[in-house]
Amino acid sequence: MCFEKNCPFCNPRQDREQHIVFENETCYFLQHNREQDVLEGSGVIVPKKHHANAFELTAEEWNDTYELLQKAKNYLDDRFSPDGYTLGWNVGEASNQTILHSHLHVIPRYNDEPLAGKGLRYWLKQQGNKRGK
């Protein structure tokens, strides 16, 4: 379904460290071994069709993303018992999107983390992030 030869999300089975936890018609929920050391239980929901960012998803892909998000939460709650979640889309280089295939980060959070209580906006609203004009 995806034709981007070097895209890790178009070809999830080519990386032995990446696991398809589950999928539906248009999307995967993936976990990568490399991410588990610090971000225990983390994964991404990606459309099977290559889209550069979330703004390009079809209505069906949005619905299937929602379906997998609910399934991922149940799976992660049962397996890891997190205290919360950080969910996020990076779109474009300025937001640190390093893989140019749309993906929703699903990151379980735990009260005993050194950065517990620090979510997506914490880093963005620091005074050092203020734009110079």
CYANA upper distance limits for C-alpha pairs under 8 A (distance plus 0.5 A):
  1 MET  CA     48 LYS  CA      6.85
  1 MET  CA     49 LYS  CA      6.23
  2 CYS  CA     10 CYS  CA      5.67
  2 CYS  CA     11 ASN  CA      8.18
  2 CYS  CA     48 LYS  CA      6.63
  2 CYS  CA     49 LYS  CA      5.32
  2 CYS  CA     50 HIS  CA      6.00
  3 PHE  CA     10 CYS  CA      7.36
  3 PHE  CA     50 HIS  CA      7.86
  4 GLU  CA     10 CYS  CA      6.69
  4 GLU  CA     50 HIS  CA      7.59
  5 LYS  CA     10 CYS  CA      7.97
  5 LYS  CA     11 ASN  CA      8.01
  6 ASN  CA     10 CYS  CA      8.40
  6 ASN  CA     11 ASN  CA      8.24
  7 CYS  CA     11 ASN  CA      6.84
  7 CYS  CA     99 ILE  CA      8.09
  7 CYS  CA    101 HIS  CA      7.92
  8 PRO  CA     12 PRO  CA      6.10
  8 PRO  CA     14 GLN  CA      8.16
  8 PRO  CA     15 ASP  CA      7.95
  9 PHE  CA     46 VAL  CA      7.42
  9 PHE  CA     48 LYS  CA      8.05
  9 PHE  CA    101 HIS  CA      7.23
 10 CYS  CA     48 LYS  CA      6.87
 10 CYS  CA     49 LYS  CA      7.68
 10 CYS  CA     50 HIS  CA      6.98
 10 CYS  CA    101 HIS  CA      8.47
 11 ASN  CA     15 ASP  CA      8.37
 12 PRO  CA     18 GLN  CA      7.00
 12 PRO  CA     19 HIS  CA      7.93
 12 PRO  CA     20 ILE  CA      7.84
 13 ARG  CA     18 GLN  CA      7.65
 13 ARG  CA     19 HIS  CA      8.00
 13 ARG  CA     20 ILE  CA      8.36
 17 GLU  CA     32 HIS  CA      6.12
 17 GLU  CA     33 ASN  CA      5.78
 17 GLU  CA     34 ARG  CA      7.68
 18 GLN  CA     30 LEU  CA      7.22
 18 GLN  CA     31 GLN  CA      6.28
 18 GLN  CA     32 HIS  CA      4.73
 18 GLN  CA     33 ASN  CA      6.85
 19 HIS  CA     30 LEU  CA      6.00
 19 HIS  CA     31 GLN  CA      5.78
 19 HIS  CA     32 HIS  CA      6.62
 20 ILE  CA     28 TYR  CA      7.01
 20 ILE  CA     29 PHE  CA      6.53
 20 ILE  CA     30 LEU  CA      5.21
 20 ILE  CA     31 GLN  CA      7.22
 21 VAL  CA     28 TYR  CA      8.14
 21 VAL  CA     29 PHE  CA      6.20
 21 VAL  CA     30 LEU  CA      6.17
 21 VAL  CA     31 GLN  CA      7.34
 22 PHE  CA     28 TYR  CA      6.58
 22 PHE  CA     29 PHE  CA      6.00
 22 PHE  CA     30 LEU  CA      7.95
 22 PHE  CA     68 LEU  CA      8.46
 23 GLU  CA     27 CYS  CA      6.17
 23 GLU  CA     28 TYR  CA      4.79
 23 GLU  CA     29 PHE  CA      6.51
 23 GLU  CA     68 LEU  CA      7.78
 24 ASN  CA     28 TYR  CA      7.14
 24 ASN  CA     64 ASP  CA      7.34
 24 ASN  CA     68 LEU  CA      8.03
 25 GLU  CA     64 ASP  CA      7.99
 26 THR  CA     47 PRO  CA      6.20
 26 THR  CA     48 LYS  CA      5.94
 26 THR  CA     49 LYS  CA      7.77
 26 THR  CA     60 GLU  CA      8.16
 26 THR  CA     61 GLU  CA      6.42
 26 THR  CA     64 ASP  CA      6.99
 27 CYS  CA     45 ILE  CA      7.21
 27 CYS  CA     46 VAL  CA      5.95
 27 CYS  CA     47 PRO  CA      4.66
 27 CYS  CA     48 LYS  CA      5.59
 27 CYS  CA     61 GLU  CA      7.46
 27 CYS  CA     64 ASP  CA      6.92
 27 CYS  CA     65 THR  CA      7.03
 27 CYS  CA     68 LEU  CA      8.23
 28 TYR  CA     44 VAL  CA      8.46
 28 TYR  CA     45 ILE  CA      6.06
 28 TYR  CA     46 VAL  CA      5.89
 28 TYR  CA     47 PRO  CA      6.90
 28 TYR  CA     48 LYS  CA      7.25
 28 TYR  CA     68 LEU  CA      8.13
 29 PHE  CA     43 GLY  CA      7.22
 29 PHE  CA     44 VAL  CA      6.15
 29 PHE  CA     45 ILE  CA      4.99
 29 PHE  CA     46 VAL  CA      7.11
 29 PHE  CA     68 LEU  CA      7.19
 29 PHE  CA     72 ALA  CA      7.80
 30 LEU  CA     43 GLY  CA      5.89
 30 LEU  CA     44 VAL  CA      5.83
 30 LEU  CA     45 ILE  CA      6.87
 30 LEU  CA     46 VAL  CA      8.20
 31 GLN  CA     35 GLU  CA      8.20
 31 GLN  CA     41 GLY  CA      8.13
 31 GLN  CA     42 SER  CA      7.01
 31 GLN  CA     43 GLY  CA      4.93
 31 GLN  CA     44 VAL  CA      7.13
 32 HIS  CA     36 GLN  CA      7.45
 32 HIS  CA     43 GLY  CA      7.49
 33 ASN  CA     37 ASP  CA      8.20
 35 GLU  CA     39 LEU  CA      6.22
 35 GLU  CA     40 GLU  CA      7.75
 35 GLU  CA     42 SER  CA      7.44
 36 GLN  CA     40 GLU  CA      4.95
 36 GLN  CA     41 GLY  CA      6.67
 36 GLN  CA     42 SER  CA      7.14
 39 LEU  CA    107 ILE  CA      7.35
 39 LEU  CA    108 PRO  CA      7.95
 40 GLU  CA    107 ILE  CA      8.48
 40 GLU  CA    108 PRO  CA      7.62
 41 GLY  CA     76 LEU  CA      7.08
 41 GLY  CA     80 PHE  CA      7.27
 41 GLY  CA    107 ILE  CA      7.43
 41 GLY  CA    108 PRO  CA      6.70
 42 SER  CA    105 HIS  CA      7.97
 42 SER  CA    106 VAL  CA      6.18
 42 SER  CA    107 ILE  CA      4.96
 42 SER  CA    108 PRO  CA      6.52
 43 GLY  CA    105 HIS  CA      6.59
 43 GLY  CA    106 VAL  CA      5.79
 43 GLY  CA    107 ILE  CA      7.04
 44 VAL  CA    103 HIS  CA      6.43
 44 VAL  CA    104 LEU  CA      5.76
 44 VAL  CA    105 HIS  CA      5.09
 44 VAL  CA    106 VAL  CA      6.12
 45 ILE  CA     65 THR  CA      7.12
 45 ILE  CA     68 LEU  CA      7.71
 45 ILE  CA     69 LEU  CA      7.93
 45 ILE  CA    103 HIS  CA      6.03
 45 ILE  CA    104 LEU  CA      5.57
 45 ILE  CA    105 HIS  CA      7.24
 45 ILE  CA    106 VAL  CA      7.98
 46 VAL  CA     65 THR  CA      8.22
 46 VAL  CA    101 HIS  CA      8.18
 46 VAL  CA    102 SER  CA      6.70
 46 VAL  CA    103 HIS  CA      5.12
 46 VAL  CA    104 LEU  CA      7.08
 47 PRO  CA     51 HIS  CA      8.04
 47 PRO  CA     57 LEU  CA      8.45
 47 PRO  CA     61 GLU  CA      7.11
 47 PRO  CA     65 THR  CA      8.22
 47 PRO  CA    102 SER  CA      7.55
 47 PRO  CA    103 HIS  CA      7.84
 50 HIS  CA    101 HIS  CA      6.37
 50 HIS  CA    102 SER  CA      7.92
 51 HIS  CA     56 GLU  CA      6.51
 51 HIS  CA     57 LEU  CA      7.42
 51 HIS  CA    100 LEU  CA      8.27
 51 HIS  CA    101 HIS  CA      5.89
 51 HIS  CA    102 SER  CA      6.08
 52 ALA  CA     56 GLU  CA      7.69
 52 ALA  CA    100 LEU  CA      5.55
 52 ALA  CA    101 HIS  CA      5.12
 52 ALA  CA    102 SER  CA      5.81
 53 ASN  CA     57 LEU  CA      8.06
 53 ASN  CA     90 ASN  CA      8.47
 53 ASN  CA     91 VAL  CA      6.26
 53 ASN  CA     92 GLY  CA      8.25
 53 ASN  CA    100 LEU  CA      7.59
 53 ASN  CA    101 HIS  CA      6.70
 53 ASN  CA    102 SER  CA      4.71
 53 ASN  CA    103 HIS  CA      7.96
 54 ALA  CA     89 TRP  CA      7.83
 54 ALA  CA     91 VAL  CA      7.83
 54 ALA  CA    102 SER  CA      5.93
 54 ALA  CA    103 HIS  CA      7.83
 57 LEU  CA     61 GLU  CA      6.29
 57 LEU  CA     62 TRP  CA      6.91
 58 THR  CA     62 TRP  CA      6.79
 59 ALA  CA     63 ASN  CA      6.74
 60 GLU  CA     64 ASP  CA      6.60
 61 GLU  CA     65 THR  CA      6.41
 62 TRP  CA     66 TYR  CA      6.73
 63 ASN  CA     67 GLU  CA      6.77
 64 ASP  CA     68 LEU  CA      6.70
 65 THR  CA     69 LEU  CA      6.52
 66 TYR  CA     70 GLN  CA      6.86
 67 GLU  CA     71 LYS  CA      6.85
 68 LEU  CA     72 ALA  CA      6.30
 69 LEU  CA     73 LYS  CA      6.63
 69 LEU  CA    106 VAL  CA      8.42
 70 GLN  CA     74 ASN  CA      6.90
 71 LYS  CA     75 TYR  CA      6.70
 72 ALA  CA     76 LEU  CA      6.44
 73 LYS  CA     77 ASP  CA      6.33
 74 ASN  CA     78 ASP  CA      6.66
 75 TYR  CA     79 ARG  CA      6.60
 76 LEU  CA     80 PHE  CA      5.94
 76 LEU  CA     81 SER  CA      7.21
 76 LEU  CA     82 PRO  CA      7.93
 76 LEU  CA    108 PRO  CA      7.99
 77 ASP  CA     81 SER  CA      5.03
 77 ASP  CA     82 PRO  CA      6.68
 82 PRO  CA    108 PRO  CA      6.06
 82 PRO  CA    109 ARG  CA      6.11
 82 PRO  CA    110 TYR  CA      5.86
 83 ASP  CA    108 PRO  CA      7.99
 83 ASP  CA    109 ARG  CA      6.31
 83 ASP  CA    110 TYR  CA      5.44
 83 ASP  CA    111 ASN  CA      6.66
 84 GLY  CA    108 PRO  CA      6.53
 84 GLY  CA    109 ARG  CA      5.41
 84 GLY  CA    110 TYR  CA      7.00
 85 TYR  CA    106 VAL  CA      7.55
 85 TYR  CA    107 ILE  CA      6.05
 85 TYR  CA    108 PRO  CA      5.00
 85 TYR  CA    109 ARG  CA      5.58
 86 THR  CA    105 HIS  CA      8.25
 86 THR  CA    106 VAL  CA      6.84
 86 THR  CA    107 ILE  CA      5.60
 86 THR  CA    108 PRO  CA      6.94
 86 THR  CA    109 ARG  CA      7.25
 86 THR  CA    119 GLY  CA      7.07
 86 THR  CA    120 LEU  CA      7.76
 87 LEU  CA    104 LEU  CA      7.41
 87 LEU  CA    105 HIS  CA      5.94
 87 LEU  CA    106 VAL  CA      5.47
 87 LEU  CA    107 ILE  CA      6.70
 88 GLY  CA    104 LEU  CA      6.12
 88 GLY  CA    105 HIS  CA      5.61
 88 GLY  CA    106 VAL  CA      7.55
 88 GLY  CA    120 LEU  CA      8.22
 89 TRP  CA    102 SER  CA      8.26
 89 TRP  CA    103 HIS  CA      6.89
 89 TRP  CA    104 LEU  CA      5.51
 89 TRP  CA    105 HIS  CA      6.85
 90 ASN  CA     95 SER  CA      5.84
 90 ASN  CA     96 ASN  CA      6.81
 90 ASN  CA     97 GLN  CA      5.56
 90 ASN  CA    103 HIS  CA      8.33
 90 ASN  CA    104 LEU  CA      8.46
 91 VAL  CA     95 SER  CA      6.36
 91 VAL  CA     96 ASN  CA      8.01
 91 VAL  CA     97 GLN  CA      6.15
 91 VAL  CA    102 SER  CA      8.28
 92 GLY  CA     96 ASN  CA      7.16
 92 GLY  CA     97 GLN  CA      5.80
 92 GLY  CA    100 LEU  CA      8.33
 93 GLU  CA     97 GLN  CA      5.82
 93 GLU  CA     98 THR  CA      7.54
109 ARG  CA    113 GLU  CA      8.07
109 ARG  CA    116 ALA  CA      7.58
110 TYR  CA    116 ALA  CA      6.97
111 ASN  CA    116 ALA  CA      6.00
111 ASN  CA    117 GLY  CA      8.27
112 ASP  CA    116 ALA  CA      7.22
118 LYS  CA    122 TYR  CA      6.08
118 LYS  CA    123 TRP  CA      8.41
119 GLY  CA    123 TRP  CA      8.17
120 LEU  CA    124 LEU  CA      7.67
121 ARG  CA    125 LYS  CA      6.52
122 TYR  CA    126 GLN  CA      7.36
124 LEU  CA    129 ASN  CA      6.73
125 LYS  CA    129 ASN  CA      7.10
125 LYS  CA    130 LYS  CA      8.27
126 GLN  CA    130 LYS  CA      7.85
